[in-house]
Amino acid sequence: MREIQLKDAKATLSAVVDQAVAGEPAVITRHGRKQAVILSFKDYERLSRVPSFGRLLAAFPGTKSDILPRSRKPAREVDL
């Protein structure tokens, strides 16, 4: 992903948007720090639908008995 300074992004915003729509997003920097990302709306929609790990766990269709118990083996000793 390419980086572009904010002042350059302002000056060429139409081209930056066209490139994002074509599949080349850009990171906008201000004073050398990454501040924002320009990406296509299609990519944004795809990324915004990714569920969190917590939601994936909450949606687990099994029962508690489907989850294997933790192993209670002692930690193994490493040869020094």
Secondary structure by P-SEA (a helix, b strand, c coil): cccccaaaaaacaaaaaaaaaacbbbbbbccccccbbbbcaaaaaaaaacccaaaaaaaccccccccccccccccccccc
